[in-house]
Amino acid sequence: MRCGFALTVGDPATAADLAREAESAGWDGAFTFDAIAIGTMEIYDPWVVLAAMAMRTEHVRIGAIVTPPSRRRPWKLARETMTIDRLSSGRLILAAGLGALDDGGFGAVGEPTDARTRAELLDESLAILDGLWSGRPFAFAGRHYRFPAMTFLPTPVQRPRIPVWVVGAWPSERSMRRAVRWDGVIPQARSADGGVAELTPQHVREIATYAERRRPAGSGPFDIVVQGASPANPAAAEVVRPWSDAGATWWIEAAWEHATVESLRARLRAGPPRP
């Protein structure tokens, strides 16, 4: 299992410093986040932050958890992601999903909030990214986007594409079918009444089985990415072990509440919780 670290607080320069420390401490990934306006939270543009992180690191994978393509223009996102992939020498992962509606970057500014519309925009955006990243002439005609053939050069470093992780709601068939078409899933769990449920290792085990059965033949490795918090001591490995045993391939250490730069630095310096 690979271990990443979510940089949930800090300005771009601080995020770059923390990413460098995470690399030195043996973490496999350093991730920022993509948001516009959540309460009074201090928020920075993820692509600027990722550029700073790319310049200060050499080996860790980088990305933003998660980007909602429904509020971005996919051709612009194609340029941003390609540029970061080039700047980092091929270390970007694109994590994508519908987005959280507590962010004012949706309804407050007139972006679509309907789940079906955001899902359609997500599907079209991912198809457009894949096509434009190819470096070959690519045209698109969908419900929301339509354009004649364009050729985007240069291509990303990573081939055949930048890896794409997609948020998937288990056991929603439509959501999971989308996720397994790409390179990884960031799973969420749904209750019987359609609400949000706590994700468990058993869910991950079921998702791993589903992906093994539904992934197209020859489509390569598939990541299952879980998030959580573990202590800065040897007991951390025991927190992560059930997820690894169930089939998760990435653990993202993520403190989304009450985090400070100091608390993040202390946890990342303690090293990843490898099972």
SVG drawing of the C-alpha trace seen along z (x, -y; Angstrom):
<svg xmlns="http://www.w3.org/2000/svg" viewBox="-34 -34 48 45">
<polyline fill="none" stroke="black" stroke-width="0.4" points="0.0,0.0 1.2,-3.5 0.7,-6.3 -0.1,-9.9 -0.5,-13.0 -3.3,-15.6 -2.0,-19.2 -5.3,-20.6 -3.9,-23.9 -1.2,-26.3 -0.4,-28.8 1.3,-27.8 4.9,-28.3 4.0,-26.3 2.4,-23.5 5.5,-23.3 7.7,-23.0 5.4,-20.4 5.4,-18.4 9.2,-18.4 9.2,-17.2 6.7,-14.5 9.0,-13.3 11.9,-13.3 9.9,-11.3 9.1,-8.5 5.5,-9.4 4.5,-8.4 2.2,-11.3 1.4,-14.8 -2.0,-16.2 -3.7,-19.6 -7.4,-20.2 -9.7,-22.0 -12.3,-24.4 -13.6,-28.0 -15.4,-29.2 -16.1,-27.2 -17.1,-29.4 -14.1,-31.5 -11.6,-28.9 -8.4,-30.1 -8.3,-28.6 -5.7,-28.8 -5.9,-27.9 -4.9,-24.2 -2.9,-24.6 -0.7,-27.3 -0.2,-25.2 0.6,-22.1 3.1,-24.1 4.9,-25.1 4.8,-21.5 6.2,-20.2 9.1,-22.6 10.1,-21.5 9.8,-17.7 11.3,-15.1 9.6,-11.7 6.2,-12.0 3.0,-11.8 1.0,-15.1 -2.7,-16.0 -5.7,-17.8 -8.4,-15.9 -10.8,-16.4 -11.4,-18.5 -15.0,-18.9 -14.8,-19.3 -18.5,-20.4 -17.3,-23.9 -14.3,-24.0 -13.9,-24.2 -12.4,-20.8 -10.1,-22.3 -8.6,-24.7 -8.3,-21.8 -6.5,-19.8 -3.9,-22.6 -3.6,-23.0 -3.1,-19.3 -0.7,-18.8 1.4,-21.7 1.6,-20.4 2.4,-16.9 5.3,-18.4 6.5,-20.5 6.6,-17.5 8.2,-15.2 5.1,-13.0 3.9,-12.8 0.4,-14.3 -2.7,-12.3 -6.1,-13.8 -8.7,-13.1 -12.2,-14.0 -15.7,-14.0 -19.1,-15.8 -17.9,-18.2 -19.3,-19.2 -22.2,-21.6 -21.2,-23.3 -18.7,-25.1 -19.9,-28.4 -18.2,-27.7 -21.4,-26.0 -24.9,-27.4 -23.7,-30.8 -22.1,-31.6 -24.7,-29.9 -22.8,-26.7 -25.0,-23.6 -26.0,-21.9 -28.2,-19.1 -26.4,-15.8 -27.4,-14.4 -26.2,-17.4 -22.9,-17.4 -22.5,-13.7 -23.1,-14.3 -20.5,-17.2 -18.0,-14.9 -18.4,-12.2 -18.1,-14.6 -15.1,-16.4 -13.2,-13.2 -13.7,-12.0 -12.5,-15.4 -9.4,-15.4 -8.6,-11.9 -9.0,-13.0 -7.1,-16.3 -4.2,-14.7 -3.7,-12.3 -2.0,-14.9 -4.0,-13.9 -6.8,-15.8 -9.9,-15.4 -13.5,-16.6 -16.4,-16.3 -20.1,-16.4 -22.0,-15.8 -25.0,-17.2 -23.1,-20.0 -19.9,-20.4 -19.3,-20.5 -16.3,-21.6 -14.5,-20.7 -11.2,-18.9 -8.4,-20.5 -4.9,-19.2 -3.4,-19.9 0.4,-19.8 2.5,-19.0 1.1,-15.9 1.5,-15.0 4.6,-13.1 2.5,-10.2 1.2,-7.8 -1.3,-6.8 -2.7,-9.5 -2.4,-11.2 -3.9,-8.7 -7.5,-9.6 -9.1,-8.7 -12.9,-9.1 -15.1,-9.4 -17.4,-6.4 -20.5,-5.9 -20.8,-2.2 -23.0,-0.3 -24.4,-2.7 -24.0,-0.9 -23.9,-4.0 -21.3,-5.7 -19.1,-2.6 -19.3,-1.9 -17.9,-5.4 -15.0,-4.8 -13.9,-1.5 -13.5,-3.0 -10.6,-5.0 -7.6,-4.4 -8.8,-4.4 -11.7,-5.0 -12.0,-7.2 -14.9,-5.3 -17.8,-6.6 -20.5,-4.4 -24.2,-4.8 -26.8,-3.6 -29.9,-1.7 -32.0,-4.9 -29.4,-6.6 -27.7,-8.7 -24.0,-8.7 -22.7,-5.8 -19.4,-5.2 -17.0,-3.4 -15.6,-0.1 -13.0,2.4 -15.8,4.7 -17.0,2.1 -13.5,1.9 -13.3,5.7 -16.6,5.6 -15.3,2.7 -12.1,4.6 -14.1,7.6 -16.5,5.5 -13.5,3.7 -11.8,7.0 -14.9,8.3 -15.9,5.1 -12.6,3.6 -12.0,3.9 -9.5,6.5 -5.9,5.2 -6.8,1.9 -3.9,2.0 -3.7,1.5 -6.6,0.0 -6.2,-2.0 -8.6,-2.0 -7.9,-5.1 -9.1,-5.5 -8.7,-8.4 -8.3,-8.6 -6.2,-9.6 -3.6,-7.6 -1.5,-8.3 2.1,-9.4 3.4,-6.2 3.8,-2.5 0.1,-1.9 -0.6,-3.7 0.2,-0.6 -2.6,1.3 -5.1,-1.5 -4.2,-1.0 -3.8,2.7 -7.5,3.7 -7.8,1.4 -4.7,2.8 -5.9,6.4 -9.3,5.5 -7.6,4.4 -7.0,0.6 -3.9,-0.4 -3.5,-4.0 -4.0,-5.4 -4.3,-9.2 -3.5,-10.6 -6.1,-13.4 -6.9,-15.7 -9.7,-17.9 -10.8,-19.4 -8.7,-21.4 -5.5,-20.9 -2.7,-23.4 0.6,-23.6 2.4,-22.5 0.1,-19.4 0.5,-18.4 4.3,-18.8 4.5,-16.7 2.4,-13.9 4.2,-13.8 7.6,-13.8 6.6,-10.6 6.4,-8.8 3.8,-6.9 1.7,-4.2 2.8,-1.3 1.0,2.0"/>
</svg>
